[in-house]
Amino acid sequence: MNKAIITVVGQDTVGIIARVCTYLSQHNVNVLDISQTIIDGYFNMMMIVDYANADKDFGAMVGNLEDLGDDIGVRIRCQRVEIFTKMHRI
């Protein structure tokens, strides 16, 4: 399993979850967990995904998600889960 954490932050609009999940589904990325909230009109979502079967390499996926965020007016970051697990061992 190759896990990544995807965060999406920005002004709330219709279709943010649909657009992100559609991209992930089209590229064989499995959503393992998802949490989203809207606070004072601002959308915030965190997803844990498994990209082991993705049809794109990790770097391409990161770039595509950033471009998708630009298209829909939010900031999307995708980071390998190891960044979070290893940082607490330093």
C-alpha positions in Angstrom: 0.0 0.0 0.0 1.3 3.5 -0.9 -0.6 6.0 1.2 -0.8 9.8 0.7 -2.6 12.6 2.4 -4.4 15.0 0.2 -5.6 18.4 1.6 -8.0 20.7 -0.1 -8.6 24.2 1.3 -10.5 27.2 -0.2 -13.7 29.1 -0.7 -16.6 26.7 -0.6 -18.3 26.0 -4.0 -20.4 23.3 -5.5 -18.6 20.2 -6.8 -15.2 20.3 -5.0 -15.5 16.8 -3.6 -16.9 15.5 -6.9 -14.0 16.9 -9.0 -11.3 15.7 -6.7 -12.8 12.2 -6.3 -13.5 12.0 -10.0 -9.8 12.6 -10.8 -8.7 10.0 -8.2 -11.1 7.4 -9.5 -10.1 8.0 -13.1 -6.5 7.3 -12.2 -7.1 4.2 -9.9 -6.4 6.0 -6.7 -8.4 4.5 -3.8 -9.9 6.8 -1.1 -9.3 5.1 2.3 -10.7 7.9 4.5 -12.1 11.3 4.0 -13.1 14.2 6.3 -14.5 17.5 5.2 -15.9 20.6 6.9 -17.1 24.1 6.0 -16.3 26.9 8.4 -17.6 30.4 7.7 -17.8 29.6 4.0 -14.3 28.0 3.7 -14.0 24.4 2.6 -11.5 22.1 4.2 -11.0 18.5 3.3 -8.4 15.8 4.2 -8.2 12.5 2.5 -6.0 9.5 3.0 -5.6 7.6 -0.3 -3.8 4.5 -1.6 -2.0 5.2 -4.9 -0.4 1.8 -5.3 -2.5 1.1 -8.4 -2.4 4.6 -9.8 -1.8 4.9 -13.6 0.4 8.0 -13.0 3.6 8.3 -11.0 3.3 10.2 -7.8 5.0 13.4 -9.1 2.5 13.6 -12.0 -0.4 13.1 -9.7 0.8 15.9 -7.4 1.1 18.3 -10.3 -2.3 17.3 -11.7 -4.0 17.8 -8.4 -2.4 21.2 -8.0 -3.6 22.1 -11.5 -7.1 20.8 -10.7 -7.1 23.0 -7.6 -6.2 26.1 -9.7 -9.1 25.2 -12.0 -11.7 25.0 -9.2 -10.3 27.8 -7.0 -8.9 25.8 -4.1 -5.4 24.7 -3.0 -4.8 21.0 -3.2 -1.7 19.4 -1.7 -0.7 15.8 -1.9 2.0 14.4 0.3 3.3 10.9 1.0 2.3 9.7 4.4 5.9 9.0 5.3 6.5 12.7 5.6 4.2 12.8 8.6 5.3 9.5 10.2 9.1 10.2 9.9 9.0 13.8 11.1 8.1 12.7 14.6 11.2 10.5 14.8 13.7 13.4 14.4 
